[in-house]
Amino acid sequence: MTTKIHYGTNELELEFGVLTFGNALSSYRIGEEMTQKEFAKLLGISAQSLCDIEKERRIPSANRAAMIASKLGEPNEFWIQLALQDSLRKANLNYTVSVA
């Protein structure tokens, strides 16, 4: 008998911490087995900018998040939501962003 475990965002955050734009982008890059230099070139940004985003020293604007999502072929809403949520978290504003 096998047991299926269902993970949603809440369960993942409990186990791995808060999902941020930086750690989602880093995970995506690692999953693609790309270096920061290769990935930055794909995204059309500098390797330093990518490093700053992955290390959460910089939070991309909604426009930049949408551009990154487009280059990855990913839904804009997901990446924009992460960027906006990070901005609110950095400002110590306890709100939840939903992008539709």
ZADO-1210 file (C-alpha; in nm, 4 decimals, padded with zeros to 6 digits):
<atoms>
<atom x="00.0000" y="00.0000" z="00.0000" code="MET" pos="1"/>
<atom x="00.1368" y="00.3404" z="-00.0933" code="THR" pos="2"/>
<atom x="00.0475" y="00.6660" z="00.0697" code="THR" pos="3"/>
<atom x="00.0239" y="00.9755" z="-00.1436" code="LYS" pos="4"/>
<atom x="00.1368" y="01.2978" z="00.0158" code="ILE" pos="5"/>
<atom x="-00.0172" y="01.6160" z="-00.1198" code="HIS" pos="6"/>
<atom x="00.1922" y="01.9287" z="-00.0993" code="TYR" pos="7"/>
<atom x="00.0554" y="02.2747" z="-00.1445" code="GLY" pos="8"/>
<atom x="00.2287" y="02.6071" z="-00.0943" code="THR" pos="9"/>
<atom x="00.1612" y="02.6052" z="00.2804" code="ASN" pos="10"/>
<atom x="00.3119" y="02.2589" z="00.3287" code="GLU" pos="11"/>
<atom x="00.6146" y="02.3436" z="00.1177" code="LEU" pos="12"/>
<atom x="00.6739" y="02.6654" z="00.3139" code="GLU" pos="13"/>
<atom x="00.6538" y="02.4769" z="00.6429" code="LEU" pos="14"/>
<atom x="00.9150" y="02.2290" z="00.5255" code="GLU" pos="15"/>
<atom x="01.1449" y="02.4500" z="00.3171" code="PHE" pos="16"/>
<atom x="01.0748" y="02.8110" z="00.4185" code="GLY" pos="17"/>
<atom x="00.9050" y="03.0992" z="00.2427" code="VAL" pos="18"/>
<atom x="00.8988" y="03.0843" z="-00.1350" code="LEU" pos="19"/>
<atom x="01.0711" y="03.3915" z="-00.2741" code="THR" pos="20"/>
<atom x="01.1458" y="03.5107" z="-00.6253" code="PHE" pos="21"/>
<atom x="01.5160" y="03.4558" z="-00.5625" code="GLY" pos="22"/>
<atom x="01.4966" y="03.1001" z="-00.4379" code="ASN" pos="23"/>
<atom x="01.2393" y="03.0041" z="-00.7042" code="ALA" pos="24"/>
<atom x="01.4668" y="03.1430" z="-00.9771" code="LEU" pos="25"/>
<atom x="01.7702" y="02.9709" z="-00.8295" code="SER" pos="26"/>
<atom x="01.5826" y="02.6399" z="-00.8102" code="SER" pos="27"/>
<atom x="01.4709" y="02.6796" z="-01.1715" code="TYR" pos="28"/>
<atom x="01.8297" y="02.7461" z="-01.2839" code="ARG" pos="29"/>
<atom x="01.9687" y="02.4502" z="-01.0897" code="ILE" pos="30"/>
<atom x="01.6953" y="02.2268" z="-01.2313" code="GLY" pos="31"/>
<atom x="01.8037" y="02.3296" z="-01.5803" code="GLU" pos="32"/>
<atom x="02.1647" y="02.2518" z="-01.4826" code="GLU" pos="33"/>
<atom x="02.2855" y="02.5957" z="-01.5881" code="MET" pos="34"/>
<atom x="02.5521" y="02.8175" z="-01.4387" code="THR" pos="35"/>
<atom x="02.4594" y="03.1672" z="-01.3280" code="GLN" pos="36"/>
<atom x="02.6505" y="03.3039" z="-01.6271" code="LYS" pos="37"/>
<atom x="02.4607" y="03.0840" z="-01.8750" code="GLU" pos="38"/>
<atom x="02.1256" y="03.1548" z="-01.7115" code="PHE" pos="39"/>
<atom x="02.1873" y="03.5297" z="-01.6957" code="ALA" pos="40"/>
<atom x="02.2652" y="03.5290" z="-02.0683" code="LYS" pos="41"/>
<atom x="01.9391" y="03.3426" z="-02.1371" code="LEU" pos="42"/>
<atom x="01.7479" y="03.6011" z="-01.9331" code="LEU" pos="43"/>
<atom x="01.9273" y="03.8971" z="-02.0898" code="GLY" pos="44"/>
<atom x="02.0602" y="04.0280" z="-01.7572" code="ILE" pos="45"/>
<atom x="02.4075" y="04.0462" z="-01.6072" code="SER" pos="46"/>
<atom x="02.5433" y="03.7595" z="-01.4008" code="ALA" pos="47"/>
<atom x="02.5775" y="04.0035" z="-01.1088" code="GLN" pos="48"/>
<atom x="02.2083" y="04.1004" z="-01.1335" code="SER" pos="49"/>
<atom x="02.1111" y="03.7333" z="-01.1361" code="LEU" pos="50"/>
<atom x="02.3314" y="03.6668" z="-00.8333" code="CYS" pos="51"/>
<atom x="02.1776" y="03.9621" z="-00.6474" code="ASP" pos="52"/>
<atom x="01.8261" y="03.8362" z="-00.7245" code="ILE" pos="53"/>
<atom x="01.9050" y="03.4768" z="-00.6240" code="GLU" pos="54"/>
<atom x="02.0679" y="03.5919" z="-00.2981" code="LYS" pos="55"/>
<atom x="01.7685" y="03.8217" z="-00.2368" code="GLU" pos="56"/>
<atom x="01.9804" y="04.1373" z="-00.2282" code="ARG" pos="57"/>
<atom x="01.7570" y="04.2757" z="-00.5046" code="ARG" pos="58"/>
<atom x="01.3897" y="04.2220" z="-00.5800" code="ILE" pos="59"/>
<atom x="01.2897" y="04.2585" z="-00.9429" code="PRO" pos="60"/>
<atom x="01.0179" y="04.5031" z="-01.0422" code="SER" pos="61"/>
<atom x="00.6913" y="04.3642" z="-01.1757" code="ALA" pos="62"/>
<atom x="00.8094" y="04.4534" z="-01.5275" code="ASN" pos="63"/>
<atom x="01.1382" y="04.2685" z="-01.4860" code="ARG" pos="64"/>
<atom x="00.9588" y="03.9712" z="-01.3276" code="ALA" pos="65"/>
<atom x="00.7280" y="03.9555" z="-01.6315" code="ALA" pos="66"/>
<atom x="01.0260" y="03.9771" z="-01.8672" code="MET" pos="67"/>
<atom x="01.2012" y="03.6928" z="-01.6846" code="ILE" pos="68"/>
<atom x="00.8842" y="03.4820" z="-01.6899" code="ALA" pos="69"/>
<atom x="00.8484" y="03.5389" z="-02.0643" code="SER" pos="70"/>
<atom x="01.2088" y="03.4357" z="-02.1297" code="LYS" pos="71"/>
<atom x="01.1457" y="03.1168" z="-01.9292" code="LEU" pos="72"/>
<atom x="00.8141" y="03.0472" z="-02.1002" code="GLY" pos="73"/>
<atom x="00.6475" y="03.0562" z="-01.7581" code="GLU" pos="74"/>
<atom x="00.3238" y="03.2244" z="-01.6451" code="PRO" pos="75"/>
<atom x="00.3809" y="03.5952" z="-01.5777" code="ASN" pos="76"/>
<atom x="00.1332" y="03.5957" z="-01.2885" code="GLU" pos="77"/>
<atom x="00.3359" y="03.3513" z="-01.0776" code="PHE" pos="78"/>
<atom x="00.6641" y="03.5417" z="-01.1087" code="TRP" pos="79"/>
<atom x="00.5032" y="03.8851" z="-01.0683" code="ILE" pos="80"/>
<atom x="00.3237" y="03.7620" z="-00.7567" code="GLN" pos="81"/>
<atom x="00.6516" y="03.6399" z="-00.6056" code="LEU" pos="82"/>
<atom x="00.8257" y="03.9714" z="-00.6788" code="ALA" pos="83"/>
<atom x="00.5415" y="04.1802" z="-00.5325" code="LEU" pos="84"/>
<atom x="00.5167" y="03.9534" z="-00.2270" code="GLN" pos="85"/>
<atom x="00.8907" y="03.9889" z="-00.1677" code="ASP" pos="86"/>
<atom x="00.8602" y="04.3681" z="-00.1874" code="SER" pos="87"/>
<atom x="00.5836" y="04.3695" z="00.0745" code="LEU" pos="88"/>
<atom x="00.7763" y="04.1309" z="00.2988" code="ARG" pos="89"/>
<atom x="01.0862" y="04.3530" z="00.2761" code="LYS" pos="90"/>
<atom x="00.8738" y="04.6537" z="00.3807" code="ALA" pos="91"/>
<atom x="00.7397" y="04.4526" z="00.6784" code="ASN" pos="92"/>
<atom x="00.3860" y="04.4751" z="00.5409" code="LEU" pos="93"/>
<atom x="00.1862" y="04.1665" z="00.6307" code="ASN" pos="94"/>
<atom x="-00.0275" y="04.1333" z="00.3179" code="TYR" pos="95"/>
<atom x="-00.0743" y="03.8518" z="00.0714" code="THR" pos="96"/>
<atom x="-00.0579" y="03.9257" z="-00.2984" code="VAL" pos="97"/>
<atom x="-00.2819" y="03.7545" z="-00.5495" code="SER" pos="98"/>
<atom x="-00.2326" y="03.8220" z="-00.9182" code="VAL" pos="99"/>
<atom x="-00.5024" y="03.7265" z="-01.1669" code="ALA" pos="100"/>
</atoms>
